[in-house]
Amino acid sequence: MILKMTLQKVLKEMDVAAEIENTDISKDTHFTADAIVTSYQFVEDLKAVTDIPVYPIRRYSDKSEVQRQVKKMLADLKTDPNKKHGV
């Protein structure tokens, strides 16, 4: 939940509209998203079950770290015209 709140703040500051969902990977392995922002500890598990790009965060409340990953994610999404440009 902390990561979601930080992500919302960063996206708002960057004037980026996005739908953000908070989920538990043990409940559902059929994700529908343009990108996944999560903890480093879940990266390998997620890559094993989905081809959705994963952007890991170490410090959930660190807006600078989250912003760096958001910028990378947005750049990656712009290069793929099949994406909806959502988060």
Summary of the structure (lengths in Angstrom):
residues: 87
radius of gyration: 12.2
end to end distance: 15.4
largest distance: 32.5
contacts: 213
relative contact order: 0.23
helix: 44%
strand: 9%
